[in-house]
Amino acid sequence: MKLPIIHGYIDRRILINFTADPEVVEKMIPFPFRPHLYKNKAIVGICLIRLKNIKALGLPDFVGFGSENGAHRIAVEWDENGEVKTGVYIPRRDTSSRINSLVGGRIFPGKHYHAQFNVKEENKNYHIDFKSSDHLETSIDATETEVFSTNSIFGTLEEASAFFEKGNLGYSPNKNKFEGLELNTYKWETQPLEVSGLKSTFYENEKVFPKGSIAFDNALLMTHIEHTWKMMSDKV
C-alpha cells in the first residue's frame, strides 16, 4: 500500500548540478523520457537531502522519522495528454534508513540502496559523504556563499533556482514501471554553495560518461523547508 500524501521537513537539501552531453544522457534514460535541455546541454546531478518528521499528512510530527538520502537525478521532459511535461528521472536512490531500503518500491518509489552517511555541518561549512551497499561513493565539501558561480551555464542564481523548481516531479524505475513522486514545498528558497571538494563514482564512470562529456556546474542549498510528497500514477 502506498501513502497518498507524505508530510515532513527538508532539514537540509544540497543540489549538486552538472552539465552533460545530451547524446550521452539520452542513452541512460528510457522511453517516454528525454533530456530536458538548457542551452543545448543536459542537466544531471545529485540531491543530498536530510528529511525530518516524515509521516502521513495529518499525523503529529512525533510519529515521523528522519533519514539522510542521496538521489541521482536527470532533468527530463516527456509528452503527456498533448502537453510537454518536465521533471526528473531518478535512476538511483540511496538512504541511511533501513526502513526506506526495505520498503522502497512498496511505500516509497523506486529501489533504495542502503548507505552509510557521514555528515559534518559547522559554521556554514558542509561535508557529506556516503558509501552504498554496492560500493557507490559520493562526497562533497562546500561553504555557503552569497556569490553564484560565474562559470555556471545559468546566468544567475534566480535562473538556476527556477530551473530546478520545475523538477518537482520525479520518476524512479521499479521492475517494469516508473513510480512517480511530486514534491510540493511551502516555500522555495535557494542559496549558492562554493564547492571545494567533490567526488561521484556514478558520474566519474567513464564507461557511462566518456571523458569530457560531463562537467560540474554549480551547487545550491535549501534548509528548513516544510513540504509534502504526493504519489503519482505509475508510468509503464
ChimeraX attribute file (.defattr): number of C-alpha atoms within 10 A of each C-alpha:
attribute: neighborCount
match mode: 1-to-1
recipient: residues
	/A:1	6
	/A:2	12
	/A:3	14
	/A:4	12
	/A:5	16
	/A:6	21
	/A:7	22
	/A:8	22
	/A:9	20
	/A:10	21
	/A:11	17
	/A:12	16
	/A:13	21
	/A:14	24
	/A:15	24
	/A:16	22
	/A:17	22
	/A:18	21
	/A:19	22
	/A:20	24
	/A:21	19
	/A:22	18
	/A:23	12
	/A:24	16
	/A:25	22
	/A:26	17
	/A:27	11
	/A:28	14
	/A:29	16
	/A:30	12
	/A:31	9
	/A:32	12
	/A:33	20
	/A:34	22
	/A:35	28
	/A:36	21
	/A:37	16
	/A:38	13
	/A:39	9
	/A:40	12
	/A:41	18
	/A:42	23
	/A:43	29
	/A:44	27
	/A:45	23
	/A:46	23
	/A:47	19
	/A:48	25
	/A:49	21
	/A:50	20
	/A:51	21
	/A:52	21
	/A:53	21
	/A:54	23
	/A:55	20
	/A:56	18
	/A:57	16
	/A:58	9
	/A:59	13
	/A:60	12
	/A:61	16
	/A:62	10
	/A:63	10
	/A:64	16
	/A:65	14
	/A:66	17
	/A:67	17
	/A:68	23
	/A:69	24
	/A:70	26
	/A:71	20
	/A:72	20
	/A:73	25
	/A:74	30
	/A:75	25
	/A:76	27
	/A:77	19
	/A:78	16
	/A:79	12
	/A:80	9
	/A:81	6
	/A:82	7
	/A:83	8
	/A:84	9
	/A:85	16
	/A:86	20
	/A:87	24
	/A:88	25
	/A:89	29
	/A:90	24
	/A:91	19
	/A:92	17
	/A:93	24
	/A:94	25
	/A:95	25
	/A:96	23
	/A:97	18
	/A:98	14
	/A:99	15
	/A:100	23
	/A:101	19
	/A:102	15
	/A:103	14
	/A:104	17
	/A:105	19
	/A:106	15
	/A:107	15
	/A:108	23
	/A:109	24
	/A:110	26
	/A:111	21
	/A:112	26
	/A:113	23
	/A:114	22
	/A:115	25
	/A:116	17
	/A:117	19
	/A:118	13
	/A:119	13
	/A:120	10
	/A:121	12
	/A:122	8
	/A:123	7
	/A:124	10
	/A:125	15
	/A:126	17
	/A:127	16
	/A:128	18
	/A:129	20
	/A:130	25
	/A:131	20
	/A:132	19
	/A:133	12
	/A:134	9
	/A:135	10
	/A:136	14
	/A:137	16
	/A:138	20
	/A:139	18
	/A:140	20
	/A:141	18
	/A:142	22
	/A:143	17
	/A:144	17
	/A:145	16
	/A:146	10
	/A:147	12
	/A:148	20
	/A:149	19
	/A:150	12
	/A:151	10
	/A:152	17
	/A:153	17
	/A:154	18
	/A:155	12
	/A:156	13
	/A:157	20
	/A:158	13
	/A:159	12
	/A:160	20
	/A:161	17
	/A:162	12
	/A:163	15
	/A:164	17
	/A:165	17
	/A:166	13
	/A:167	20
	/A:168	15
	/A:169	21
	/A:170	23
	/A:171	26
	/A:172	26
	/A:173	21
	/A:174	17
	/A:175	11
	/A:176	8
	/A:177	13
	/A:178	22
	/A:179	24
	/A:180	22
	/A:181	21
	/A:182	17
	/A:183	16
	/A:184	16
	/A:185	17
	/A:186	11
	/A:187	10
	/A:188	14
	/A:189	15
	/A:190	21
	/A:191	18
	/A:192	23
	/A:193	25
	/A:194	18
	/A:195	20
	/A:196	9
	/A:197	10
	/A:198	15
	/A:199	13
	/A:200	16
	/A:201	13
	/A:202	15
	/A:203	21
	/A:204	14
	/A:205	11
	/A:206	13
	/A:207	8
	/A:208	14
	/A:209	17
	/A:210	13
	/A:211	11
	/A:212	9
	/A:213	15
	/A:214	22
	/A:215	16
	/A:216	18
	/A:217	19
	/A:218	24
	/A:219	26
	/A:220	25
	/A:221	21
	/A:222	17
	/A:223	17
	/A:224	15
	/A:225	18
	/A:226	18
	/A:227	17
	/A:228	21
	/A:229	22
	/A:230	18
	/A:231	20
	/A:232	17
	/A:233	11
	/A:234	15
	/A:235	14
	/A:236	12
